[in-house]
Amino acid sequence: MTQPDSFYVTTPIYYVNDAPHIGHAYTTIACDVLARFKRLEGAEVKFLTGTDEHGQKVDKAAKAANIDPQSFTDNVSMHFRNLVNTGDNLLNVTNDDFIRTTEPRHKEAAQAIWQRMKDNGHIYLDSYAGWYSVRDEAYYAESELIDGKAPTGADVEWVEEESYFFDLSQWQDKLLEFYDANPDFVIPKERFNEVKSFVRGGKDYVQGALKDLSISRTTFNWGVPVPGDEKHVMYVWVDALTNYLTATGFPDTDSPSYQQFWPNTTHIVGKDILRFHAVYWPAFLMAADLPLPQKVVAHGWWTIEGEKMSKSLGNVVSPQELVDNFGLDQVRYFLMRQVPFGSDGNFSKANMVSTINADLANNIGNLAQRTLSMIYKQCEGSIPTNTPLTAADIKLLELARVTSNSTNARNRINELIQYCAFDQIIKDIVAIGSAANEYIDEQAPWALKKTNTDRMNVVLYTLAEVVRCIAIMLQPFTPEASKKLLDQLAIPDDQRLFEHLTEHYALTPGTPIEKPQGVFPRMDEALAGDIKNAS
């Protein structure tokens, strides 16, 4: 049985025919933020990422590079591994596993799900003739082409070959029934509506709108061999999607990892591959008599300074360049803050600098530095007394702590994370910082030092407690800066979960603090550095 305190989150496995760019960083950081949130809620989390290494596109890229496909994928996969916990961890990501679809464990899993679908009567041998996009690794009907190209703008080619087919046409009603029974299966809702419209065949229900899907190829051999007929290799999307099961121990459905994490699963993907995850993948799983994941979250695309990201335009931005120019926590924060998750976003150097300065440097960073510096200088370097609290103190503390108050920020965040509303969560946290900055200006502890030191102590205590709460809530977004703030406040490592956002775990008067150091420096736009083109 799936345990309620277990959570499995996955990125799409990234196709190894190109170098990582801002889009890869965005998806990976989003998954990491979600995984960190769930761990802070006390859940046992499994976080998977990896690389998709089969298919005609990779085969062609390897031939163009004049090396064998395995050597090609070994080289390119390392660039993606270096983004995360299983490499150099450029993005400070906490993945538990990194899967490559060329691994023996994955070949076993992919062949096992194929065999289950075949044994259940859902795969048959025929021949395929139609349009295929090598870039998208996708089949397109004539009616989907726009000016002779795929809807994505990719070139298509006419393919005729013997092929195994999956009876996707038989799953239309079952998919629609599943969607109706699981209204949050795809987020955001507008993307879910697109999925349902595709399955229905348009605005109105059209019987037989789904067509059977060609799921094997014979014109190249870089892929997982079809069990029992190795002149065929599996269609890359049958192979690739199965990775989510592979990492849980499948085909051993009795394995502890499978029992704990599948299907308590959230897939985070780009909107361009939503159809594969929300239509084909559920149908494959149903056909194999396997449970379906709980949620698929589709995010939008990024433009660069208002233009589509393109090598030909020379505006492709690499994760390394982002971190080098702006700092890691700042990059993580901006990407999650800039747009509602699911919408398209625009990367602008000016927007990034202004956001970092407004939210992090001027708001939260300034609040923390002013508060902790005054405590260090005026309270002998220790947390001051917290009594007696006034109505103004209590109001601010209730905004930051977990309370029975339904408008409490943490209670709202608990609801928002279910929909990956990262931008709104950040806005709520920043709003606490804004309220605390208004409070410090109103209370003016620097003036109270001369007239009422007892009141000054309570004001500074209240502010320090709010900083503690903000730092705990910001951990998924800015883990290093949050850690530094919590360290400066002498918060024990085992008291940094969301359950510790209560009065019971509040700061203890008399606790010595470290000498304060700024964690969110103001960024000078002239010193931010130029964004170079990715190589």
C-alpha positions as CSV (number, residue, x, y, z in Angstrom):
1,M,0.0,0.0,0.0
2,T,1.2,3.5,-0.8
3,Q,1.9,5.3,2.5
4,P,0.4,8.8,2.9
5,D,3.7,10.3,4.1
6,S,5.6,9.2,1.0
7,F,6.1,11.4,-2.1
8,Y,7.7,10.7,-5.4
9,V,8.6,13.6,-7.7
10,T,10.2,13.4,-11.2
11,T,11.6,15.6,-13.8
12,P,11.2,14.5,-17.4
13,I,14.4,12.6,-18.3
14,Y,16.3,15.0,-20.5
15,Y,17.1,14.1,-24.1
16,V,20.8,13.9,-24.6
17,N,21.2,15.5,-28.0
18,D,22.0,19.0,-26.7
19,A,23.6,20.9,-23.8
20,P,21.5,22.0,-20.8
21,H,19.8,25.4,-21.0
22,I,17.6,27.6,-18.8
23,G,14.5,25.4,-19.5
24,H,16.3,22.3,-18.0
25,A,17.3,24.4,-15.0
26,Y,13.7,25.6,-14.5
27,T,12.2,22.1,-14.5
28,T,14.9,20.7,-12.3
29,I,14.8,23.5,-9.7
30,A,10.9,23.3,-9.7
31,C,11.2,19.6,-8.8
32,D,13.8,20.3,-6.2
33,V,11.6,23.0,-4.6
34,L,8.7,20.6,-4.5
35,A,10.8,17.8,-3.0
36,R,12.3,20.1,-0.4
37,F,8.8,21.3,0.6
38,K,7.6,17.8,1.0
39,R,10.6,16.9,3.2
40,L,10.0,20.0,5.3
41,E,6.4,18.7,5.8
42,G,7.9,15.5,7.1
43,A,7.3,13.3,4.1
44,E,9.6,10.5,2.9
45,V,10.6,11.8,-0.5
46,K,12.0,10.2,-3.6
47,F,13.2,12.6,-6.3
48,L,14.2,11.3,-9.7
49,T,15.9,12.9,-12.7
50,G,18.0,11.6,-15.5
51,T,18.6,11.3,-19.2
52,D,16.7,9.9,-22.1
53,E,19.3,8.3,-24.4
54,H,17.6,6.3,-27.1
55,G,15.8,7.2,-30.3
56,Q,16.5,8.2,-33.9
57,K,17.5,11.8,-33.0
58,V,20.3,10.6,-30.7
59,D,21.4,8.0,-33.3
60,K,21.7,10.7,-35.9
61,A,23.5,13.1,-33.6
62,A,26.0,10.4,-32.7
63,K,26.7,9.6,-36.4
64,A,27.1,13.3,-37.1
65,A,29.7,13.4,-34.3
66,N,31.4,10.3,-35.8
67,I,31.2,8.3,-32.5
68,D,29.1,5.4,-31.4
69,P,25.7,6.2,-29.7
70,Q,26.8,4.9,-26.3
71,S,29.9,7.0,-26.2
72,F,27.9,10.0,-27.4
73,T,25.3,9.6,-24.6
74,D,28.0,8.9,-22.0
75,N,29.5,12.3,-22.8
76,V,26.3,14.4,-23.1
77,S,24.6,12.7,-20.1
78,M,27.4,14.0,-17.8
79,H,26.5,17.6,-18.6
80,F,23.0,16.9,-17.1
81,R,24.4,14.9,-14.2
82,N,26.6,17.9,-13.3
83,L,23.5,20.0,-12.7
84,V,22.3,17.8,-9.9
85,N,23.2,15.8,-6.8
86,T,24.8,13.0,-8.7
87,G,27.4,15.3,-10.3
88,D,28.9,18.7,-9.5
89,N,25.4,19.8,-8.3
90,L,25.6,23.2,-10.0
91,L,21.9,23.9,-9.1
92,N,22.0,22.6,-5.5
93,V,19.5,19.9,-6.3
94,T,18.6,17.1,-3.8
95,N,17.7,14.3,-6.2
96,D,17.9,10.7,-4.8
97,D,18.5,9.0,-8.1
98,F,19.7,9.8,-11.6
99,I,18.5,7.3,-14.3
100,R,19.9,6.7,-17.7
101,T,17.7,4.8,-20.2
102,T,20.8,2.9,-21.4
103,E,21.1,1.2,-17.9
104,P,20.4,-2.6,-17.7
105,R,17.8,-1.9,-14.9
106,H,15.9,0.2,-17.3
107,K,16.0,-2.2,-20.2
108,E,14.6,-4.8,-17.9
109,A,11.7,-2.5,-16.8
110,A,10.9,-1.3,-20.4
111,Q,10.7,-4.8,-21.7
112,A,8.6,-5.9,-18.7
113,I,5.9,-3.2,-19.3
114,W,5.9,-4.0,-23.0
115,Q,5.4,-7.7,-22.2
116,R,2.6,-6.9,-19.8
117,M,0.8,-4.8,-22.4
118,K,1.3,-7.5,-25.1
119,D,0.2,-10.4,-22.8
120,N,-3.0,-8.3,-22.1
121,G,-3.7,-8.1,-25.8
122,H,-3.0,-4.4,-26.4
123,I,0.0,-4.7,-28.8
124,Y,-0.2,-6.1,-32.4
125,L,2.0,-6.2,-35.5
126,D,1.1,-4.3,-38.6
127,S,2.8,-1.7,-40.8
128,Y,3.1,2.1,-40.4
129,A,2.9,4.8,-43.0
130,G,2.8,8.4,-42.0
131,W,4.5,11.6,-40.9
132,Y,7.2,11.4,-38.2
133,S,9.3,14.2,-36.6
134,V,12.7,13.1,-35.6
135,R,13.3,16.2,-33.5
136,D,10.1,15.6,-31.5
137,E,10.3,11.8,-31.7
138,A,6.6,12.0,-32.4
139,Y,4.0,10.9,-35.0
140,Y,1.7,13.5,-36.5
141,A,-1.5,13.2,-38.5
142,E,-1.8,15.0,-41.8
143,S,-4.4,17.3,-40.2
144,E,-1.9,18.4,-37.5
145,L,0.7,19.7,-39.9
146,I,1.1,23.4,-40.4
147,D,2.7,24.4,-43.7
148,G,4.2,21.0,-44.0
149,K,5.8,21.0,-40.5
150,A,4.8,19.6,-37.1
151,P,2.8,22.0,-34.8
152,T,6.1,22.6,-32.9
153,G,7.7,23.8,-36.1
154,A,9.9,20.7,-36.5
155,D,10.5,19.1,-39.9
156,V,8.6,15.8,-40.6
157,E,9.4,13.0,-42.8
158,W,7.3,10.3,-44.4
159,V,7.9,6.9,-42.8
160,E,6.8,3.5,-44.0
161,E,7.9,0.4,-42.0
162,E,6.7,-2.7,-40.2
163,S,5.7,-1.7,-36.7
164,Y,4.1,-2.9,-33.6
165,F,1.0,-0.9,-32.6
166,F,-0.5,-0.1,-29.3
167,D,-4.4,0.0,-29.3
168,L,-4.7,3.6,-28.1
169,S,-8.0,3.9,-29.8
170,Q,-9.5,1.5,-27.2
171,W,-8.7,3.8,-24.3
172,Q,-10.6,6.9,-25.2
173,D,-13.5,6.3,-22.8
174,K,-11.4,4.9,-20.0
175,L,-9.1,8.0,-20.2
176,L,-12.0,10.4,-20.1
177,E,-13.5,8.5,-17.1
178,F,-10.2,8.7,-15.3
179,Y,-9.9,12.4,-16.0
180,D,-13.4,13.0,-14.6
181,A,-12.6,11.0,-11.5
182,N,-9.3,12.9,-11.0
183,P,-9.9,16.6,-11.6
184,D,-6.4,17.5,-10.4
185,F,-4.6,14.9,-12.5
186,V,-3.1,17.6,-14.8
187,I,-2.1,21.1,-13.6
188,P,-2.8,23.8,-14.6
189,K,-6.5,23.4,-15.5
190,E,-6.1,25.0,-18.9
191,R,-3.5,22.4,-19.9
192,F,-5.9,19.7,-18.6
193,N,-8.6,21.1,-20.8
194,E,-6.3,20.8,-23.8
195,V,-5.6,17.1,-22.9
196,K,-9.2,16.3,-22.6
197,S,-10.0,18.1,-25.8
198,F,-7.4,16.0,-27.6
199,V,-8.8,12.8,-26.3
200,R,-12.4,13.7,-27.0
201,G,-11.4,14.7,-30.6
202,G,-12.0,18.4,-30.2
203,K,-14.7,20.5,-28.5
204,D,-17.3,17.8,-28.8
205,Y,-16.9,14.1,-28.2
206,V,-15.9,12.3,-31.4
207,Q,-16.0,8.5,-31.1
208,G,-12.7,7.0,-32.2
209,A,-10.7,10.3,-32.1
210,L,-7.7,8.5,-30.7
211,K,-5.8,6.4,-33.2
212,D,-3.7,3.3,-32.6
213,L,0.0,4.3,-31.9
214,S,3.0,2.9,-33.7
215,I,5.4,1.8,-30.9
216,S,8.4,0.2,-32.6
217,R,10.9,1.0,-35.3
218,T,13.1,-1.1,-37.6
219,T,14.9,1.6,-39.6
220,F,17.5,2.0,-36.8
221,N,18.6,-0.1,-33.8
222,W,19.5,2.4,-31.1
223,G,16.9,1.6,-28.5
224,V,15.5,-1.1,-26.3
225,P,14.9,-4.3,-28.3
226,V,11.3,-5.5,-28.4
227,P,11.1,-8.7,-26.4
228,G,10.8,-11.7,-28.7
229,D,11.5,-9.7,-31.9
230,E,14.8,-7.9,-31.7
231,K,14.8,-6.5,-35.2
232,H,12.4,-4.0,-33.7
233,V,13.4,-1.4,-31.1
234,M,10.8,0.3,-28.9
235,Y,9.3,3.7,-29.8
236,V,11.4,6.0,-27.6
237,W,8.3,7.2,-25.6
238,V,7.4,3.7,-24.5
239,D,11.0,3.3,-23.4
240,A,11.5,6.8,-21.9
241,L,8.2,7.0,-19.9
242,T,8.9,3.7,-18.2
243,N,11.9,5.2,-16.4
244,Y,9.6,6.5,-13.7
245,L,8.8,2.9,-12.8
246,T,12.3,1.6,-13.3
247,A,13.6,3.9,-10.5
248,T,11.1,2.4,-8.0
249,G,12.4,-1.2,-8.6
250,F,9.9,-2.3,-11.3
251,P,9.3,-4.9,-12.6
252,D,9.6,-6.1,-9.0
253,T,6.2,-4.7,-7.7
254,D,6.9,-6.2,-4.3
255,S,10.1,-4.1,-3.8
256,P,9.9,-1.7,-0.9
257,S,10.6,1.3,-3.1
258,Y,7.8,0.4,-5.5
259,Q,5.4,-0.3,-2.6
260,Q,6.2,3.0,-0.9
261,F,6.4,5.5,-3.8
262,W,4.3,4.2,-6.7
263,P,1.8,5.6,-7.6
264,N,2.1,8.5,-5.1
265,T,3.8,10.3,-7.9
266,T,4.0,13.8,-9.4
267,H,5.6,14.3,-12.8
268,I,6.8,17.8,-13.6
269,V,7.2,18.3,-17.4
270,G,7.2,21.0,-20.1
271,K,4.0,21.7,-21.8
272,D,5.4,20.4,-25.1
273,I,5.5,16.8,-23.8
274,L,2.3,16.9,-21.9
275,R,0.4,14.7,-24.4
276,F,2.9,11.8,-23.9
277,H,2.6,12.1,-20.1
278,A,-1.2,12.7,-19.7
279,V,-2.5,10.6,-22.6
280,Y,-0.1,7.9,-23.7
281,W,1.5,7.1,-20.3
282,P,-1.8,6.6,-18.5
283,A,-3.0,4.4,-21.4
284,F,0.2,2.3,-21.3
285,L,-0.2,1.9,-17.5
286,M,-3.9,0.9,-17.7
287,A,-3.0,-1.6,-20.5
288,A,-0.3,-3.1,-18.2
289,D,-2.7,-3.3,-15.2
290,L,-0.5,-0.8,-13.3
291,P,-1.7,2.1,-11.1
292,L,-1.5,5.6,-12.6
293,P,0.5,8.5,-11.1
294,Q,-1.4,11.1,-9.1
295,K,-0.4,14.2,-10.9
296,V,1.2,15.7,-14.0
297,V,2.3,19.3,-13.7
298,A,3.0,21.1,-17.0
299,H,5.1,24.3,-17.1
300,G,5.5,26.8,-19.8
301,W,8.4,27.9,-22.0
302,W,11.0,30.6,-21.5
303,T,11.9,33.4,-23.9
304,I,15.1,35.4,-23.5
305,E,14.8,39.2,-23.4
306,G,11.4,38.8,-25.2
307,E,12.7,36.5,-28.0
308,K,12.4,32.8,-28.5
309,M,15.4,30.9,-27.2
310,S,17.4,29.8,-30.3
311,K,21.0,28.9,-31.2
312,S,20.6,30.8,-34.4
313,L,19.8,33.9,-32.5
314,G,22.7,33.3,-30.1
315,N,20.6,33.8,-27.0
316,V,20.6,30.3,-25.4
317,V,21.4,30.7,-21.7
318,S,23.2,27.9,-19.9
319,P,22.6,27.2,-16.2
320,Q,26.3,27.7,-15.5
321,E,26.2,31.3,-16.9
322,L,23.1,32.1,-14.9
323,V,24.8,31.0,-11.6
324,D,28.1,32.7,-12.5
325,N,26.3,36.0,-13.2
326,F,23.7,36.2,-10.5
327,G,24.4,33.6,-7.8
328,L,22.7,30.2,-7.2
329,D,20.1,31.1,-4.6
330,Q,19.2,34.2,-6.6
331,V,18.7,32.1,-9.8
332,R,16.5,29.6,-8.0
333,Y,14.4,32.3,-6.5
334,F,13.9,34.3,-9.7
335,L,12.9,31.3,-11.8
336,M,10.3,30.3,-9.3
337,R,9.1,33.9,-8.6
338,Q,8.9,35.3,-12.1
339,V,5.8,33.6,-13.5
340,P,2.9,31.5,-12.3
341,F,4.0,27.9,-12.8
342,G,2.4,26.7,-16.0
343,S,2.6,30.0,-17.8
344,D,5.3,31.0,-20.2
345,G,8.0,33.2,-18.8
346,N,10.6,35.7,-20.1
347,F,14.1,35.9,-18.8
348,S,15.3,39.5,-18.6
349,K,18.5,40.6,-17.0
350,A,16.9,43.8,-15.8
351,N,13.9,42.0,-14.3
352,M,16.2,39.6,-12.5
353,V,18.3,42.3,-11.0
354,S,15.3,44.3,-9.9
355,T,13.5,41.3,-8.4
356,I,16.6,40.2,-6.5
357,N,17.1,43.7,-5.1
358,A,13.4,44.3,-4.3
359,D,12.5,41.0,-2.7
360,L,15.8,39.6,-1.4
361,A,18.2,42.5,-0.7
362,N,15.9,45.4,0.2
363,N,13.1,43.4,1.9
364,I,14.1,40.1,3.5
365,G,17.9,40.7,3.6
366,N,17.5,44.2,4.9
367,L,15.1,43.1,7.6
368,A,17.4,40.3,8.8
369,Q,20.5,42.4,8.8
370,R,18.9,45.4,10.6
371,T,17.3,43.1,13.2
372,L,20.3,40.8,14.0
373,S,22.8,43.6,13.9
374,M,20.8,45.5,16.6
375,I,20.4,42.4,18.7
376,Y,24.2,41.6,18.4
377,K,25.1,45.2,19.4
378,Q,22.4,46.2,21.8
379,C,21.5,42.9,23.5
380,E,24.9,41.5,24.3
381,G,24.8,39.2,21.3
382,S,21.8,37.2,22.6
383,I,18.1,36.8,21.8
384,P,16.3,39.4,24.0
385,T,13.3,39.0,26.2
386,N,9.9,38.4,24.7
387,T,7.5,39.9,27.3
388,P,5.2,41.6,27.5
389,L,3.9,41.3,23.9
390,T,1.6,44.0,22.6
391,A,-1.3,43.6,20.1
392,A,1.1,44.7,17.3
393,D,3.7,42.1,18.2
394,I,1.1,39.3,18.3
395,K,-0.4,40.3,15.0
396,L,3.0,40.1,13.2
397,L,3.9,36.8,14.9
398,E,0.6,35.2,14.0
399,L,1.2,36.2,10.4
400,A,4.5,34.3,10.3
401,R,3.9,31.3,12.6
402,V,1.6,28.3,12.1
403,T,-1.6,29.1,14.0
404,S,-5.3,28.2,14.0
405,N,-5.8,31.4,12.0
406,S,-6.9,30.4,8.5
407,T,-5.3,33.4,6.9
408,N,-1.9,32.5,8.3
409,A,0.8,32.5,5.6
410,R,2.0,29.0,6.3
411,N,-1.6,27.6,6.1
412,R,-2.0,29.2,2.7
413,I,1.3,27.9,1.5
414,N,0.3,24.4,2.5
415,E,-2.7,24.7,0.1
416,L,-0.7,26.4,-2.7
417,I,2.0,23.8,-2.8
418,Q,-0.6,21.2,-3.9
419,Y,-0.9,23.2,-7.2
420,C,2.9,24.1,-7.5
421,A,1.9,27.8,-7.1
422,F,5.5,28.7,-6.4
423,D,5.2,32.3,-7.4
424,Q,2.3,32.9,-5.0
425,I,4.1,31.1,-2.2
426,I,7.0,33.4,-2.6
427,K,4.7,36.5,-2.7
428,D,3.2,35.4,0.6
429,I,6.6,35.0,2.2
430,V,7.8,38.3,0.9
431,A,4.5,39.9,2.3
432,I,5.6,38.8,5.7
433,G,8.9,40.5,5.2
434,S,7.1,43.7,4.1
435,A,4.8,43.6,7.2
436,A,7.9,43.1,9.4
437,N,9.7,46.1,7.7
438,E,6.6,48.3,8.3
439,Y,6.6,47.1,11.9
440,I,10.3,47.9,12.5
441,D,9.8,51.4,11.0
442,E,6.7,52.0,13.2
443,Q,8.3,50.6,16.4
444,A,11.7,52.3,15.7
445,P,13.8,50.1,18.1
446,W,16.8,52.4,17.6
447,A,14.8,55.2,19.2
448,L,13.4,52.9,21.9
449,K,17.1,52.2,22.9
450,K,17.1,55.7,24.4
451,T,13.6,55.8,25.9
452,N,12.5,52.2,26.7
453,T,15.0,49.4,26.5
454,D,12.5,46.8,27.7
455,R,10.2,47.6,24.8
456,M,13.2,47.6,22.4
457,N,14.0,44.1,23.5
458,V,10.5,42.8,22.8
459,V,10.4,44.5,19.4
460,L,13.7,43.0,18.5
461,Y,12.6,39.6,19.7
462,T,9.5,39.8,17.6
463,L,11.5,40.7,14.6
464,A,14.0,37.9,15.1
465,E,11.2,35.3,15.5
466,V,9.7,36.5,12.2
467,V,13.1,36.2,10.5
468,R,13.3,32.6,11.9
469,C,9.9,31.8,10.3
470,I,10.8,33.4,7.0
471,A,14.1,31.6,6.8
472,I,12.4,28.2,7.4
473,M,9.7,28.9,4.7
474,L,12.3,30.1,2.2
475,Q,14.5,27.0,2.5
476,P,13.1,25.3,-0.7
477,F,13.8,28.3,-2.8
478,T,17.1,29.7,-1.3
479,P,18.6,26.8,0.7
480,E,22.0,28.3,1.2
481,A,20.9,31.7,2.3
482,S,18.2,30.3,4.5
483,K,20.7,28.0,6.2
484,K,23.0,30.9,6.9
485,L,20.2,32.9,8.5
486,L,19.1,29.9,10.7
487,D,22.7,29.3,11.7
488,Q,23.1,32.9,12.7
489,L,20.0,32.5,14.9
490,A,21.4,29.3,16.4
491,I,18.4,27.2,15.3
492,P,19.3,23.5,15.7
493,D,19.4,21.4,12.5
494,D,16.5,19.3,13.8
495,Q,14.2,22.3,14.3
496,R,14.0,23.6,10.8
497,L,10.9,21.7,9.5
498,F,7.5,23.3,8.9
499,E,6.2,21.7,12.0
500,H,8.6,24.0,13.9
501,L,6.8,27.1,12.7
502,T,4.9,27.3,16.0
503,E,5.3,29.2,19.3
504,H,6.5,26.0,20.9
505,Y,9.7,26.1,18.9
506,A,10.1,29.9,19.1
507,L,13.4,31.6,19.9
508,T,14.6,31.2,23.5
509,P,15.6,34.5,25.1
510,G,19.2,34.5,26.2
511,T,20.4,32.3,23.3
512,P,23.7,33.6,21.9
513,I,23.6,34.4,18.2
514,E,26.5,34.6,15.6
515,K,27.8,37.9,14.4
516,P,25.4,38.8,11.6
517,Q,26.4,38.6,8.0
518,G,24.3,39.7,5.1
519,V,22.9,36.8,3.1
520,F,21.2,38.7,0.2
521,P,23.6,41.4,-1.0
522,R,22.2,44.1,-3.3
523,M,23.1,43.5,-6.9
524,D,24.6,46.3,-9.0
525,E,23.2,45.9,-12.5
526,A,26.5,47.1,-14.0
527,L,28.3,44.3,-12.1
528,A,25.8,41.5,-13.0
529,G,27.9,40.5,-15.9
530,D,26.9,39.8,-19.5
531,I,24.9,36.7,-20.4
532,K,27.1,34.8,-22.8
533,N,25.8,32.4,-25.3
534,A,25.8,28.7,-24.4
535,S,28.3,26.7,-26.3
